[in-house]
């Protein structure tokens, strides 16, 4: 099953690309303009699916804990701004969701590719999170992500 894992092109210690993506309100969000100690970028396959919802809501419920460590959180998927708006509204998400519509960033990171789920192979976004430090270097890369325990995975790494 090795062929169905991400082909990471950037690793811990590498500088994250200087990217600007649009959020749910079609406002630009530049990763390099974030001034917090940590920038958490969690890539997820699709809005309002069971596992993605569990992950997103877990981060929502624990955002205050993450902010205690000076973290800014962004969710990133190929979904549209309109889809992100509905997802945020339905679940009361309290952070921006960014659109990587044509999966250009995911391609550059090596996290868009062949996946195998429920007995079938298909192309899609791998569930991966990046913890960036103030200099926008990848301090930690989280894979595999445990959706219901993702906040703890993040805290364990920033506290190590």
C-alpha positions in Angstrom: 0.0 0.0 0.0 3.1 2.2 -0.1 1.9 3.5 -3.5 -1.1 5.1 -1.9 0.8 7.3 0.5 1.7 11.0 -0.1 4.9 11.6 -2.0 6.1 14.4 0.3 8.2 17.0 -1.6 8.9 19.2 1.4 10.0 18.0 4.8 10.6 19.2 8.3 13.1 22.0 8.2 12.1 23.1 4.7 10.7 26.6 4.0 7.0 26.4 3.2 6.0 28.1 -0.1 5.0 31.7 0.0 1.4 31.2 -1.0 -1.7 33.3 -0.9 -5.1 31.4 -1.0 -8.7 32.6 -0.8 -10.8 32.0 2.3 -14.5 31.3 2.5 -15.3 35.0 2.0 -13.0 35.2 -1.1 -10.5 37.2 0.9 -6.8 36.6 0.4 -4.9 34.9 3.1 -1.1 35.0 2.8 0.7 32.3 4.9 3.7 34.6 5.2 1.6 37.4 6.7 0.6 35.3 9.7 2.4 36.6 12.8 1.7 33.9 15.3 4.4 31.6 16.7 2.9 28.6 14.9 0.8 28.4 11.7 -1.2 25.2 11.5 -2.2 24.1 8.0 -4.5 21.1 8.0 -5.2 19.7 4.6 -8.5 17.7 4.4 -10.2 16.1 1.4 -13.7 17.4 1.4 -16.2 19.7 3.3 -19.0 18.0 5.3 -17.8 14.4 5.1 -17.8 12.4 8.3 -14.0 12.2 8.9 -13.3 15.7 7.8 -16.2 17.0 9.9 -14.8 15.2 13.0 -11.4 16.7 12.4 -12.7 20.2 11.7 -15.0 20.2 14.8 -12.3 18.8 17.0 -10.1 21.8 16.1 -13.0 24.1 16.6 -13.6 22.8 20.0 -10.0 23.1 21.0 -9.1 26.3 19.2 -8.6 28.1 22.6 -6.1 25.5 23.7 -4.2 26.0 20.4 -4.3 29.8 20.8 -2.8 29.5 24.2 0.3 28.3 22.3 0.0 31.2 19.8 -1.3 29.1 16.9 -3.2 30.3 13.9 -5.2 27.5 12.2 -6.3 27.2 8.6 -8.1 24.3 7.0 -7.3 23.8 3.3 -9.2 21.7 0.7 -10.0 21.9 -3.0 -13.6 22.9 -2.1 -15.1 26.2 -3.3 -15.5 29.3 -1.1 -19.3 28.7 -1.2 -18.8 25.1 0.1 -16.5 26.4 2.8 -19.2 29.0 3.9 -21.8 26.2 4.2 -19.4 24.0 6.2 -18.5 26.8 8.5 -22.1 27.8 9.0 -23.3 24.3 9.6 -20.7 23.4 12.2 -19.8 26.9 13.7 -16.2 26.6 12.7 -14.1 29.4 14.2 -11.2 29.7 11.8 -10.7 30.3 8.1 -11.0 27.5 5.4 -8.8 28.1 2.4 -9.4 27.0 -1.1 -6.8 25.1 -3.1 -9.3 24.7 -6.0 -7.0 23.2 -8.6 -4.8 21.5 -5.9 -1.7 23.5 -7.1 -0.4 23.8 -3.5 -1.2 20.2 -2.8 0.6 19.2 -5.9 3.7 21.3 -5.0 3.7 19.6 -1.6 3.3 16.1 -3.0 0.1 15.5 -1.0 -2.3 15.2 -4.0 -2.2 11.7 -5.5 -3.5 8.2 -5.6 -5.4 7.1 -2.6 -7.1 3.8 -1.6 -10.2 3.8 0.5 -13.2 1.5 0.8 -11.7 -0.9 -1.8 -11.1 1.6 -4.6 -8.2 3.6 -5.8 -8.7 7.3 -6.9 -6.9 10.6 -7.1 -7.4 13.0 -4.2 -6.0 15.1 -1.3 -4.2 13.2 1.5 -5.1 14.2 5.0 -1.9 15.9 6.2 -1.0 18.8 8.6 1.9 21.1 8.6 3.1 23.1 11.7 5.0 26.1 10.6 7.2 28.2 12.9 7.5 32.0 12.7 10.0 31.8 9.9 7.5 29.7 7.9 9.7 26.6 8.1 8.0 23.3 8.5 8.6 22.5 12.1 6.5 19.3 12.1 4.6 17.4 9.5 1.7 15.2 10.8 0.8 12.1 8.8 -1.2 10.1 9.3 -3.6 12.4 10.9 -6.0 11.0 13.6 -9.1 13.1 13.0 -10.7 12.7 16.4 -7.3 13.3 18.2 -5.8 15.9 15.9 -5.6 18.7 18.4 -3.6 16.5 20.7 -1.3 15.4 17.8 -0.6 19.1 17.2 0.0 19.9 20.9 2.3 16.9 21.4 4.5 18.2 18.6 4.7 21.8 19.5 5.4 20.9 23.1 8.1 18.4 22.2 
